Each structure stands twice: as structure tokens, then as C-alpha cells.
Amino acid sequence: MAQNRDHGGNLDAAVARFGGARANWVDLSTGINPVPYPVPRIGPDAWNALPDASATAQIEAAARTFWKVPEGADVLAAPGASALIAQIPRLAKAGSVAIAGPTYNEHAAAFQAHGWDVGPQGTAQVLVHPNNPDGRLWTTTDLQASLRVIDESFCDVTPDASLIAQAKTPGTVILKSFGKFWGLAGLRLGFAIGDPALIGALRAMLGPWPVSGIALATGTAALSDPDWAAQTRARLAQDAVRLDDIMKAKGATVVGGTDLFRLYNVDDATAWRDRLAAAHIWSRVFPYSGTWLRLGLPAPDRWAQIEAA
């Protein structure tokens, strides 16, 4: 059966249904940092020339340092984590893959598109760590298959929980998203870190120049700025508590989440979504739950709109 590939971020559909100008809406349907990394000044070569090997080497070296990649693991920069998710099922002969869920649905969709069955056990497994949408964290004891995919797209808010030490273990691929924590999803940048044989195969699948010069320059600057990362983690943690307090005061209970998105249990998730949409705030509901509502964090100048709604 084909996987339902519903996603957040479909703000145009919300505007078409509930009206208003797009600029007046607050999109809380994704888990993207609303205060993005300031894009650095980018020289003309990044725009005019094909990215050279040194630019790729610089960003992959910055990634090694930022994520404390162990010796023996390889690092690959890619045009977004989604591009990697689409190719990972090609790394092994199709069989059965265990995907701990409910979780981000692109993993199941990608494996199914390449002839895999999704089941409780398999020769491959996917762990989204922390899980989207409930924020569950996994441990090394949960890793059992020969091909292990650990999606750490939201792990930069909880770096101490990272399973990056597993990157040197054969059969392991760890995914890192750039757009979520750094708030630059439109840049399309992500990373695969892990078993050199698997990372090398992914590198060949992506072909030459997979990442734009603009993304390489911006990503290198951001990954080389640990002070911004530390300040951002502190702000996000405070904002997550503030959003929880607002929602709990209106009768919601906290299920989980991360400091980039919060998951709540409510009496009727669709009704809550529609009431918020009437105030031009877009939230996320799920086809498998009538009571789960997920909210990202608003930008600093949008809290009043959230509180009023």
C-alpha cells in the first residue's frame, strides 16, 4: 500500500481555504527555527562558478567538527536530507525495513518506492531521533538491523543525545538536516554521515556538484559558528516552555516534541486547527490521530498573535 505523504508547510492551501494575506499568517505547521542563521555575504564565485572540491571539503570539515564525527566515518553534503532519504533504499537489496512509528512518513514512502516492505522487523531499520512528532529518543540498544538509518534532523537542539558515535559502525547512516535548526530550509542542505562504503555509494548516486555554491558557503559559515548555536538552543528552550504554558492554559496536554516543535493532546485536533486557522495560524494535524496537534515555534514578533488566538 502506498504511503500517505502528508506534510506540514502547505500554507498556500490554508490561505486558499481560510482567507487572508499570506504575510499575515503564522506558519507553525513545520519545525523550522523562526529566527534563521544570518546569511553571510557571498562572493560572486559561489553564484557564477561550479562548486569546486575545496568548497565541498570545507563544509564537510566544518560538519566533522560541529557534530564531533568519529574517525573512520565519512561525511557527505547533499541538497537536503530529503534527497538522501530518497536514495538510501538503494543501498541494499530490497527486503523488509523496520520503521519505528508513527514518524516522518518520507522514510516509508522512499523504501516502498524501491520495492521494500515496511514491517516490525527487517534487514534495514529507520530510527528518527528525536522522533517526529513525539520527540522520543532512542539508544544504541535499539539498533539491530544490518542497515541502520538514524535520522537526526531535529537532534541539534539536544546534541548530547546524538548517536553520532555510531557513525563509525558498519551499516550505519546518520542524517543531519540543516534547514531545521538553522532555519534555512529553502537553502536545501543536508548531510549523511557514517559507513564510508555506504556514504561513498550515496555520493555516486548524487552525481557531481549536488550542492550549490550558495549552500556550501552558507553552511560552512553556520557550522563554524558554535556561539550562535548555543544562543539559539537557549532561546528555543525558553520559547518551547512559553508555548507549552499557553497551550496548557487552554486545556491541551503536552505529549512531547522537541525545542523546535511541540506535540499536544487535545479533544479534537481538526477543530483546534480550524479555530487557529480562523486567526491565521496554521498548525499540523495527523491522519492517524484525531487528538494530536503539533505546533512549531513562532517568530519573536508573532507571540501576541498566538496569545490572542
Sequence and secondary structure as in RCSB ss.txt:
>XXXX:A:sequence
MAQNRDHGGNLDAAVARFGGARANWVDLSTGINPVPYPVPRIGPDAWNALPDASATAQIEAAARTFWKVPEGADV
LAAPGASALIAQIPRLAKAGSVAIAGPTYNEHAAAFQAHGWDVGPQGTAQVLVHPNNPDGRLWTTTDLQASLRVI
DESFCDVTPDASLIAQAKTPGTVILKSFGKFWGLAGLRLGFAIGDPALIGALRAMLGPWPVSGIALATGTAALSD
PDWAAQTRARLAQDAVRLDDIMKAKGATVVGGTDLFRLYNVDDATAWRDRLAAAHIWSRVFPYSGTWLRLGLPAP
DRWAQIEAA
>XXXX:A:secstr
       S  HHHHHHHH S GGG EE SS   SS        HHHHHS   HHHHHHHHHHHHHHHT  TT EE
EEES HHHHHHHGGGGS S EEEE SS  THHHHHHHHTT EEESS SEEEEESS TTT     GGG  SSEEEE
E TTGGGSGGG  GGGGGSTTEEEEEESTTTSS GGG  EEEEE HHHHHHHHHHH S  S HHHHHHHHHHHT 
HHHHHHHHHHHHHHHHHHHHHHHHTT EEEEE SSEEEEE S HHHHHHHHHHTTEE EEETTEEEEEEEE   G
GGHHHHHH 
